[in-house]
Amino acid sequence: MTPPRALLEALPRRWAALPSWTGALLALLALVLATTLRNPTFIGGENVLNVLRQWSFVGILALGMTFVMTLGGIDLSVGSLVAFAGGLGILVMNTALGAAGLVTSYEAALGQAGVPLPCGAFRYALSRLFLQLGLAGHEGLAVALGFAVIVATGLLAGLLHGLLISRGRLAPFIATLGGLAGYRSLALALANGGEVSSRSPSLFKAIGTGGIALPGTNLAPQAPVPVPLLIPWPVLVFMVLAVLAHVLLTRTRYGRYVVAVGCNPRAAAYSAIDVGRVTRWTYLLMGFLAGVAALLLASRMNSVSSSGTGLYYELDVIAAVVIGGTSMSGGRGTVIGTAIGVLILGVVGNMLNLLQVSTYLQGLVKGLIIVVAVLMQRRPSSAA
């Protein structure tokens, strides 16, 4: 029989053998249990899906940040990029929908002094182009164009960051800090400091507000027509992307290269790994996922606030990734842990609301939980 002292001495080694996201998982289970005991409505299907939908946008961004931080980098621009990409996509879509009227209004305003038009020249040029291509006035084509612009904007921003870091030799913090200020400024300029609202009657908001009905559920038993519980499309997209990201990080050559560069860039270069190319692809992936998150969020809200959309997202995203067990110094990353970290942040926010904790104290409570979750993690040298 093993003496108690020997068991205690073996505990750190056994804990270190567990996946790096074990501490985060235990913290999540404890939070769920404590909140459910205090307020049983927490585990209701509708409330759970609301939490997942609300945090799925942050979760999609966190998947990309997992790769960036495993690489040893950081991206501070994701929140501002979501606002800029979403606003630009809606602006282009609205321009396509009302191209004929915009051309007439702008040309009439050219002869009148002091008639400001937001982004007038840009929208006028786009309107004429859409009219020439026969794209004006068709809702389906306009919505598809808006979605494409949102994702393309994210991709171009990611490529820009990758080039600035790999070829411009800028520190990731500096390159993406510039993006944080620049993209928010562009979003404000597009909307004149206000909000860009979709003029699509129904198609644009279909992805953000729709979902797959759960069979056998009915939220309105007294209604003549059943109202099933929906699994929102943003939640499904997050789940699918999480599975793909986990496979990409743990089962592909690219994932191994990301970990190798994060551990030691110079040793990776000596091992014939193109560090610059891996960096560019990683930030391109981050930009793509930012575009996807912007698309889903803009569709969900049917608008984009130039000052409020995506505000402080970068902080929640980085917190979720770190809580999940990804090292901020690079070389260790886990998509499973990131997903758990996103759930922890979602549960904490929902728990504080259900327990009617003062809004002035919610930041303190959330900060303490984050610190405890991170302290419970082990710090191995291998990726989970």
Secondary structure, 3 states (H helix, E strand, C coil): CCCHHHHHHHHHHHHHCCCCCHHHHHHHHHHHHHHHHHCHHHHCHHHHHHHHHHHHHHHHHHHHHHHHHHCCCCCCCHHHHHHHHHHHHHHHHHHHHCHHHHHHHHHHHCCCCCCCCCCHHHHHHHHHHHHHHCCCCCHHHHHHHHHHHHHHHHHHHHHHHHHHHHCCCCCHHHHHHHHHHHHHHHHHHHCCCCEEECCCCCCCCHHHHCEEECCCCCCCCCCCCCCCCEEEHHHHHHHHHHHHHHHHHHHCHHHHHHHHHHHCHHHHHHCCCCHHHHHHHHHHHHHHHHHHHHHHHHHHHCEEECCCCCCCHHHHHHHHHHHCCCCCCCCCCCHHHHHHHHHHHHHHHHHHHHCCCCHHHHHHHHHHHHHHHHHCCCCCCCCC
